[in-house]
């Protein structure tokens, strides 16, 4: 069990760590075992821009070309919600989070300026 290359981010849950990579999708470390979520056919998208923890310990996954997904890592990464976000293709997204009932994206960050989509 080897760690993947090009790790971008990591989220820590109770007994596991979820890693995102630029070109190889998600990986899970659980009890010293590394598992490719893509190869196990649980979440097939490989081009990940970023991940962040969502409500109820779900994960928000922004992909390079396929939009934003909310998945449940406790239920084999089942997709809870999927949002097609054409306006984000080609944008440099720095952060995604929830604010009340909205999903907020910070993109193309330049000090003292912001863009809302």
N, C-alpha and C positions, 0 to 999 in steps of 0.2 A: 504494500500500500504506500504509494508515493504521493506527495503533495503535488498539485498541478502547478504549472508555470503561469506566468502573467496574472497573478492574483490581484484583484482590484479592491475588494472589500470583504469584510467578515462581519457576521452577526452571531452573537452568542445567545443560545437558548439554554434551557435547564441542563440538558445532558449532551448537547451537540453544538457544533459550530457550522454555520453555512457560509461558504466562500463563493464569491462571484469571480469569474475570469473574463477577460476581454473576448476570447475566441472559443473557449471550450465549455461554456455554460456554467452551471452551478455544481458545487461539490459539497458533500456533507462529511464532517468528521464526527464520529460517534464511537466512543470507547476505543480510541486509537485506530479505528478503521476509516479509511478514506473511500468514499463512494461517489462516482460520477452520476449526478441526477439525470444528465442527458443520456448516458449509456443505459441507465436503468429504465429509460422511457417514461420517467415521471414528469419531467419538464423538458421539452424537446428543443427549446430555443437556445442557441449557443452564443449569440452576439449580445452580451449583457453590457449596458451602459452603467447601471447602478442598481443597488438594492438598499432597502431600508425597512425597518420594522414597522408594521402597520398595527391596526387595532386587533385585539384578540390574539396577539402573537402570530399573526399572518405576516407575509412578506410582500412588499411592493417591489416588483421587478420591472425596470424600464429596459426594454430591449432596443437594439440598434434599428431594427426595421419593422418590428411586429407590434409596437405599442407598449402599453403598460398592463401588467398582470398583477393581480392580487392572488396569492396562493397560500394554502394551508400546509405548512411543513409537517404537521402532525398527522396529516391524512394524505401521505404520498404526493405532496405538492399539488394537490387538486386545485384547479383554477376556480376561484370564487368569483372574480370579476375580471373582465378584459375590456380595455379602453383603446380604441383605435385613435391615435393622436398624430395625424399627418403633419400638424404644425410643428411637431418636435423633431421630425426627421432632418438630420443634418445640423441640429442645434447642439450646443455644448451645455448639457444639463449638469448642474453642480449638486443639486439637492432636491429631494422630493419628500413631502411630508403631508400629514393631514392637518387641516385647520377647520374646526367645527365640522361641517358636512362637505368640505371642499378638499380636493387634492391640490397642493401648491407646488409649483415647479420654480426653482431658481435657475435661470438660464443666462448664458452669455454674460456672466458677471463682470461688471466694471464698477469700481468704487463709485458710490454716490449715484448710481443709475440702476434701473431694473426694468425687466420686461415681463408683462403678465400675459399668459395665454389662457 
